[in-house]
Amino acid sequence: MSRLRSGLLAMVCAPSVIAGFASCEEEGGAYTPRGYGSYYVDAGEGASLATRAEAAFRLVEPDLLRLCGKSCHGDQSNGPYPWLKGPDPYLAIKAFPGAVTEDPYQSKIYLRGAHAGPALDGPNKAVGDGVIRWLVLEAEILKSKAIPTTDAFDLVIGANTQDVSKAGVGVSGTKVTWNATRSGNIITFSKLTLVAPAGTGVRAKHPIFYVVPKGKDKVQDPVDSLSIVDMKVPAGKSAQMGTGTMFLFDWADTNKLAIGFEKLEVAAIEDAGTGGGGCKSAATYVTSAVPAIQANTCLSCHAGQSPQATGALDMQKVNKDNTAACAQALTQVNRANKPLSNIIVAPTGGGTHPYQVPAAGKQGYIDAMLGWINNE
C-alpha cells in the first residue's frame, strides 16, 4: 500500500499547463488552486512530480471508487474494464489504455460521459475537477518521458513504408506500412501493418503517430488512435495494427510525421502458422473460446475472407489445427491484464472494430474468452 494512501493533507500548487486550471489564489499565506475545491493537498515542499500526481489521485480516489467502482470497474468487476481494481487502484488506472494521456481532456476516464455509470460533470463536477487536477500532473510526467521515435519523414499519398527501428531496442528492420488517402485536410490511413524483421519476433505496444509541423515540435495524434494496441508479430511476418485504420485532421502540406511506441522490443514468438504450439491450454481454447468465436461470426472475416481481418488475427486453422489456432489467438492476449486482451476488447469495447458482440451476449463472450485465457 502506498505511503500516500493515508495522511495526505495538501499539495503544492504548481503552475499548470491547462488554461483554467493554472491559476492560484493566496488565502492566509497558502496557495490554493482555483476550481478544485476539496481536491487540494500539499505533498510537501519540493515533492517530486510523481509524488504530487499520486497525491492528487489519492484525494479523488474515494469518490471514483464510490461513483465508478462497486461492481463496474472495481474489485467486484467481471467486465473488461477493471480500471479501479485492487490491490492498488492507482496502478490499475495508470495501466488502463487511454486513461492517462498527454492531453488530460482526452483521457477516456474523463470523456466517458454518462453511461451505465454517472458522468463526471453536473452534480459530480467537483469530482471531475479533481480528476482533471490529477490528470494534468500525470500528463506532465508523460511529457517529461522521452519516448524514442523515428526521425521526421514525409507522408506519401498512396503506399507508405517506414522503418521504425529507431523507436525500439534490438528490432532493426522493423517496419510499419499503410496506405494514405486525402480528402481536403483529412488524411485517412488504411491497412496499417507492422512488419517484423526476418531475424526476430517483435512486440509493439501503443504505437503513437506524431505530426511534425514545419519549424515546430512534434504533436501527438490527439485521438491516440492506437492506444489499445499490444501485439506480437513472429519473425518475418506481418500483422494489422488495431483496426488497420486511423485519421489525421487539419493536415498541412508542410507537415511531416514521426512514429513512436510505448514499447517496441524483441519478442520470442513461435510462428503459429507452422503448426507450432505456444498455448498452455489448447483444450480450454477449444471448449471455451472456439464456441464463442463461432457464435459471434468471427470466422466470417478472420478465416481468410477478409485479408485485413485475417492479417490481424488468423483463424483459418480453427477446428482444423486448434493447437496452431490457439497459438495465433494468443498473440492477441494481454498476459499482464487479461480482461484487457485485444481479443476481448476489440469486439466488445464499442470501438471501431467492424463487429461488436450484441449487448445480450457480451458478458457471455467475455466469460468464454477468459475461461480460456485465465488458463494461459
Disulfide bonds with the S-S distance in Angstrom:
Cys13-Cys24 1.87
Cys279-Cys326 2.01
